[in-house]
Amino acid sequence: MIGPLIDRWQARFADRLLEQAKREVDHSRPRMTGRLALGWALSFLLLATPYLCVAGGVALIIVAYPDIGPIIVGLILIGFGLTLLPPRHRNQSKTYRRDDLPRLFALLDRIAAKLHTTAPDGIHLDEDFNAYITQYRARFSRRQEWVLGIGLPLWAALDPEERIAVLAHEMAHKVNEDPMRSGVFASAYSVLSNWYDTFELDAYYYYNEGHLTQIVAAMMIGTYQRALSRFAFFESQRAEYRADAHAMRVAGAEPVISMLEAFTRADLSERSIVDLYPYTGDQGARIFDHMGRAVSDADPETAARYLTEAAREKKRVDNSHPPTALRIEFIDSLPAALSQNRLSAEAVDFPAIDAELQPLRDELGKTMMEELYEIEVNR
């Protein structure tokens, strides 16, 4: 009874977000709405809790001094507040800079110019069928830096135009103020995670038992988390639509749509790994080429089946990304004139970029094949 009602509510708001995205296609940044304002208010309130705890502890010490008992309580409050502060994540992963990949960064510079921003500070390469962009605190300074992540199976699966589309989509998050990637919402979620850790709520939810304090904390913090998530995911989906529109401006509609369609077949990439068993021969980049071809060379019947499954995906607003079918519908609805100044793939030397990436692909591919072999040996 309740499930179908929730599904209808989710579908109705997902459709509303789609229509709102169509109206806001010329907005590079989010237009203020009551929903966004409430999300900001909840985030600021949550971000204030560490400082309120510290301030309360300091005040208790000052008022109660020299009584030992209240001073101890005050110190506990101060320590508790400090543990709640959002962590400052540093970039600990292998990061490739402009000197390492000059040709790829030259392409990123051209895309950035179209988006009126700057290229990311670094690049991560991994074995996932995915791409992302995120902010880290620089390793040896207080500066925040943007790092673009490129999954090598995804890179192998996409044609040049689709590669431009996915790079443009991710870099668009630098300018569209996605609340889940940086800023107040992201920091608030870090504080919320610290609240969860403090009361060991993950263990409480997993085992469905706990002390009275855990039960009360679970009710209060869980309710707050659901409310904040609802507003945050709404805004994150709006940001995804804006990033798709930016990608269309840079790459054109068809490459963006075909790139999104490739993501619907992502599990073919992982499934194909078993074809390389026993993972001993030719341990290099061929694993990524093989994973990519499983997606790009899927027969029309298989591709159509995955698209049909994507179209059946429930419309939801409790996720960071809109359903793929709605994103494709969004791109289809935009005027062709939006991409009249697109970046032509013919003007980009992709063979040179691939040659530049080849040693890194070989290194990561060899490592991945060795890990797969070790898993099989120790099974």
HUHU-V211207 format. One record per residue. N is the residue number from 1. RES is the residue in three letters. PSI is psi as a letter, one per 30 degrees, with the letter a starting at -180 (999 if undefined). BURIAL is # if it has 24 or more other C-alpha atoms within 12 Angstrom, else .. D_LAST is the distance of its C-alpha to the last C-alpha in Angstrom with 1 decimal. Layout:
<<N;RES;PSI;BURIAL;D_LAST> <N;RES;PSI;BURIAL;D_LAST>>
This chain:
<<1;MET;e;.;44.8> <2;ILE;e;.;43.7> <3;GLY;e;.;40.7> <4;PRO;e;.;42.9> <5;LEU;e;.;45.4> <6;ILE;e;.;42.8> <7;ASP;e;.;41.6> <8;ARG;e;.;45.2> <9;TRP;e;.;45.8> <10;GLN;e;#;42.8> <11;ALA;e;#;43.9> <12;ARG;e;.;47.4> <13;PHE;e;#;46.6> <14;ALA;e;#;44.1> <15;ASP;e;#;47.0> <16;ARG;e;.;49.3> <17;LEU;e;#;47.0> <18;LEU;e;#;47.0> <19;GLU;e;.;50.7> <20;GLN;e;#;51.1> <21;ALA;e;#;48.9> <22;LYS;e;#;51.2> <23;ARG;f;.;54.2> <24;GLU;g;#;52.6> <25;VAL;f;#;51.5> <26;ASP;g;.;54.0> <27;HIS;j;.;52.8> <28;SER;f;#;50.5> <29;ARG;l;#;50.2> <30;PRO;k;#;50.0> <31;ARG;k;.;53.3> <32;MET;k;.;53.9> <33;THR;l;.;53.6> <34;GLY;e;.;54.0> <35;ARG;e;.;50.3> <36;LEU;e;#;49.5> <37;ALA;e;.;52.2> <38;LEU;e;.;50.7> <39;GLY;e;#;47.2> <40;TRP;e;#;48.7> <41;ALA;e;.;50.6> <42;LEU;e;#;47.6> <43;SER;e;#;45.7> <44;PHE;e;#;48.6> <45;LEU;e;.;49.0> <46;LEU;e;#;45.3> <47;LEU;f;#;45.6> <48;ALA;f;#;48.7> <49;THR;e;#;47.1> <50;PRO;e;#;45.8> <51;TYR;e;#;49.3> <52;LEU;e;#;51.0> <53;CYS;e;#;49.0> <54;VAL;e;#;50.0> <55;ALA;e;.;53.6> <56;GLY;e;#;53.8> <57;GLY;e;#;52.6> <58;VAL;e;#;55.1> <59;ALA;e;.;57.9> <60;LEU;e;#;57.2> <61;ILE;e;#;57.3> <62;ILE;e;.;60.6> <63;VAL;e;.;62.3> <64;ALA;f;.;61.3> <65;TYR;k;.;61.8> <66;PRO;g;.;62.3> <67;ASP;k;.;60.8> <68;ILE;e;.;57.5> <69;GLY;e;.;55.8> <70;PRO;e;.;56.1> <71;ILE;e;.;55.2> <72;ILE;e;.;51.8> <73;VAL;e;#;51.2> <74;GLY;e;#;52.2> <75;LEU;e;#;49.8> <76;ILE;e;.;47.0> <77;LEU;e;#;48.0> <78;ILE;e;#;48.0> <79;GLY;e;.;44.6> <80;PHE;e;#;43.3> <81;GLY;e;#;44.9> <82;LEU;e;#;43.4> <83;THR;f;#;39.8> <84;LEU;f;#;40.6> <85;LEU;k;#;41.6> <86;PRO;k;#;39.4> <87;PRO;l;.;37.0> <88;ARG;j;.;37.9> <89;HIS;k;.;34.7> <90;ARG;l;.;34.6> <91;ASN;j;#;32.9> <92;GLN;f;.;30.2> <93;SER;l;.;28.3> <94;LYS;k;.;29.0> <95;THR;k;#;32.2> <96;TYR;k;#;34.1> <97;ARG;a;.;37.9> <98;ARG;e;.;40.8> <99;ASP;f;.;41.1> <100;ASP;e;.;37.5> <101;LEU;i;#;37.9> <102;PRO;e;.;41.7> <103;ARG;e;.;41.7> <104;LEU;e;#;39.3> <105;PHE;e;#;41.3> <106;ALA;e;#;44.5> <107;LEU;e;#;43.2> <108;LEU;e;#;42.3> <109;ASP;e;#;45.9> <110;ARG;e;#;47.4> <111;ILE;e;#;45.4> <112;ALA;e;#;46.3> <113;ALA;e;.;50.0> <114;LYS;e;#;49.9> <115;LEU;f;#;48.5> <116;HIS;h;.;51.0> <117;THR;a;.;48.4> <118;THR;l;#;46.6> <119;ALA;l;#;43.4> <120;PRO;l;#;40.4> <121;ASP;f;#;40.2> <122;GLY;l;#;36.7> <123;ILE;k;#;33.8> <124;HIS;k;#;30.1> <125;LEU;k;#;27.8> <126;ASP;a;#;24.3> <127;GLU;g;#;21.7> <128;ASP;l;#;22.8> <129;PHE;i;#;25.1> <130;ASN;l;#;27.7> <131;ALA;l;#;30.7> <132;TYR;l;#;32.3> <133;ILE;k;#;35.0> <134;THR;l;#;35.3> <135;GLN;k;#;37.4> <136;TYR;l;#;36.5> <137;ARG;k;.;38.7> <138;ALA;k;.;39.1> <139;ARG;e;.;37.2> <140;PHE;g;.;40.4> <141;SER;l;.;43.0> <142;ARG;f;.;44.0> <143;ARG;k;.;44.1> <144;GLN;k;.;42.0> <145;GLU;k;#;40.4> <146;TRP;k;#;38.9> <147;VAL;k;#;35.6> <148;LEU;k;#;34.6> <149;GLY;k;#;30.9> <150;ILE;j;#;30.1> <151;GLY;k;#;26.9> <152;LEU;e;#;26.6> <153;PRO;e;#;25.3> <154;LEU;e;#;28.3> <155;TRP;e;#;30.6> <156;ALA;f;#;29.6> <157;ALA;f;#;30.2> <158;LEU;k;#;33.7> <159;ASP;l;#;37.0> <160;PRO;e;#;39.4> <161;GLU;e;#;41.3> <162;GLU;e;#;38.3> <163;ARG;e;#;37.1> <164;ILE;e;#;40.5> <165;ALA;e;#;40.2> <166;VAL;e;#;36.9> <167;LEU;e;#;38.1> <168;ALA;e;#;41.4> <169;HIS;e;#;39.9> <170;GLU;e;#;37.8> <171;MET;f;#;40.7> <172;ALA;f;#;43.0> <173;HIS;f;#;41.3> <174;LYS;f;#;43.1> <175;VAL;f;#;46.4> <176;ASN;g;#;45.9> <177;GLU;h;#;45.2> <178;ASP;j;#;42.0> <179;PRO;f;#;42.1> <180;MET;f;#;38.3> <181;ARG;f;#;37.9> <182;SER;l;#;40.6> <183;GLY;a;#;43.6> <184;VAL;e;#;44.6> <185;PHE;e;#;42.1> <186;ALA;e;#;39.1> <187;SER;e;#;40.5> <188;ALA;e;#;41.3> <189;TYR;e;#;37.7> <190;SER;e;#;36.7> <191;VAL;e;#;39.2> <192;LEU;e;#;38.1> <193;SER;e;#;34.5> <194;ASN;e;#;36.0> <195;TRP;e;#;37.9> <196;TYR;e;#;34.7> <197;ASP;e;.;33.1> <198;THR;e;#;36.3> <199;PHE;g;#;36.4> <200;GLU;h;#;32.6> <201;LEU;f;#;33.0> <202;ASP;e;.;29.4> <203;ALA;e;.;28.6> <204;TYR;e;#;31.8> <205;TYR;e;.;30.9> <206;TYR;e;.;27.3> <207;TYR;f;.;28.6> <208;ASN;h;.;32.0> <209;GLU;l;.;33.9> <210;GLY;l;.;35.7> <211;HIS;l;.;39.0> <212;LEU;e;.;42.1> <213;THR;e;.;41.9> <214;GLN;e;#;38.5> <215;ILE;e;.;39.8> <216;VAL;e;.;42.9> <217;ALA;e;#;41.0> <218;ALA;e;#;38.5> <219;MET;e;.;41.5> <220;MET;e;.;43.3> <221;ILE;e;#;40.6> <222;GLY;e;#;38.8> <223;THR;e;.;42.1> <224;TYR;e;#;42.8> <225;GLN;e;#;39.4> <226;ARG;e;.;39.9> <227;ALA;e;#;43.4> <228;LEU;e;#;42.4> <229;SER;e;#;39.4> <230;ARG;e;#;41.8> <231;PHE;e;#;44.2> <232;ALA;e;#;41.6> <233;PHE;e;#;39.7> <234;PHE;e;#;43.1> <235;GLU;e;#;43.9> <236;SER;e;#;40.5> <237;GLN;e;#;40.9> <238;ARG;e;#;44.4> <239;ALA;e;#;43.1> <240;GLU;e;#;40.6> <241;TYR;e;#;43.5> <242;ARG;e;#;45.6> <243;ALA;e;#;42.8> <244;ASP;e;#;42.6> <245;ALA;e;#;46.4> <246;HIS;e;#;46.2> <247;ALA;e;#;43.7> <248;MET;e;#;46.0> <249;ARG;e;#;48.9> <250;VAL;e;#;47.0> <251;ALA;f;#;45.1> <252;GLY;l;#;46.9> <253;ALA;e;#;46.1> <254;GLU;e;#;44.3> <255;PRO;e;#;41.7> <256;VAL;e;#;40.9> <257;ILE;e;#;40.6> <258;SER;e;#;38.4> <259;MET;e;#;36.2> <260;LEU;e;#;35.9> <261;GLU;e;#;35.2> <262;ALA;e;#;32.3> <263;PHE;f;#;30.7> <264;THR;f;#;30.8> <265;ARG;g;#;28.5> <266;ALA;e;#;25.9> <267;ASP;f;.;23.0> <268;LEU;e;#;23.5> <269;SER;e;#;22.5> <270;GLU;e;#;19.0> <271;ARG;e;.;18.6> <272;SER;f;#;19.6> <273;ILE;e;#;16.7> <274;VAL;f;.;14.8> <275;ASP;f;.;17.9> <276;LEU;g;#;16.9> <277;TYR;k;.;13.8> <278;PRO;g;.;12.7> <279;TYR;h;#;14.1> <280;THR;f;.;15.9> <281;GLY;k;.;19.5> <282;ASP;h;.;22.2> <283;GLN;j;#;20.3> <284;GLY;b;#;22.9> <285;ALA;f;#;24.6> <286;ARG;f;#;24.1> <287;ILE;e;#;21.0> <288;PHE;e;#;23.6> <289;ASP;e;#;26.2> <290;HIS;e;#;23.9> <291;MET;e;#;23.0> <292;GLY;e;#;26.7> <293;ARG;e;#;28.0> <294;ALA;f;#;25.9> <295;VAL;e;#;28.2> <296;SER;e;#;31.4> <297;ASP;g;.;31.5> <298;ALA;k;#;30.7> <299;ASP;l;.;33.4> <300;PRO;e;.;36.3> <301;GLU;e;.;35.3> <302;THR;e;.;31.9> <303;ALA;e;#;33.5> <304;ALA;e;.;36.2> <305;ARG;e;.;33.8> <306;TYR;e;#;32.0> <307;LEU;e;#;35.5> <308;THR;e;.;36.6> <309;GLU;e;.;33.7> <310;ALA;e;#;34.6> <311;ALA;f;.;38.2> <312;ARG;f;.;37.2> <313;GLU;k;.;35.4> <314;LYS;k;#;37.3> <315;LYS;j;#;39.8> <316;ARG;l;#;38.9> <317;VAL;g;#;40.2> <318;ASP;h;#;37.6> <319;ASN;l;#;35.3> <320;SER;f;#;35.8> <321;HIS;k;#;36.1> <322;PRO;l;#;38.4> <323;PRO;k;#;37.1> <324;THR;e;#;36.7> <325;ALA;e;#;39.4> <326;LEU;e;#;41.9> <327;ARG;e;#;41.2> <328;ILE;e;#;41.9> <329;GLU;e;#;45.0> <330;PHE;e;#;46.1> <331;ILE;e;#;45.9> <332;ASP;f;.;47.7> <333;SER;f;#;50.5> <334;LEU;k;#;51.3> <335;PRO;k;.;54.2> <336;ALA;f;.;53.5> <337;ALA;f;.;55.9> <338;LEU;f;.;53.3> <339;SER;g;#;51.5> <340;GLN;f;.;54.6> <341;ASN;h;.;53.7> <342;ARG;l;#;50.1> <343;LEU;j;#;48.4> <344;SER;k;#;48.2> <345;ALA;f;.;45.0> <346;GLU;f;.;47.3> <347;ALA;g;.;48.5> <348;VAL;k;#;45.1> <349;ASP;i;.;43.7> <350;PHE;e;#;40.2> <351;PRO;e;.;39.5> <352;ALA;e;.;40.4> <353;ILE;e;#;38.2> <354;ASP;e;#;35.2> <355;ALA;e;.;36.1> <356;GLU;e;.;36.2> <357;LEU;f;#;32.7> <358;GLN;e;#;31.2> <359;PRO;e;.;30.3> <360;LEU;e;#;28.6> <361;ARG;e;#;26.7> <362;ASP;e;#;25.6> <363;GLU;e;#;24.5> <364;LEU;e;#;22.5> <365;GLY;e;#;21.1> <366;LYS;e;#;20.0> <367;THR;e;#;18.3> <368;MET;e;#;16.5> <369;MET;e;#;15.4> <370;GLU;e;#;14.1> <371;GLU;e;.;12.2> <372;LEU;e;.;10.6> <373;TYR;e;.;9.9> <374;GLU;e;.;8.4> <375;ILE;e;.;5.9> <376;GLU;e;.;5.2> <377;VAL;e;.;5.7> <378;ASN;g;.;3.8> <379;ARG;999;.;0.0>>
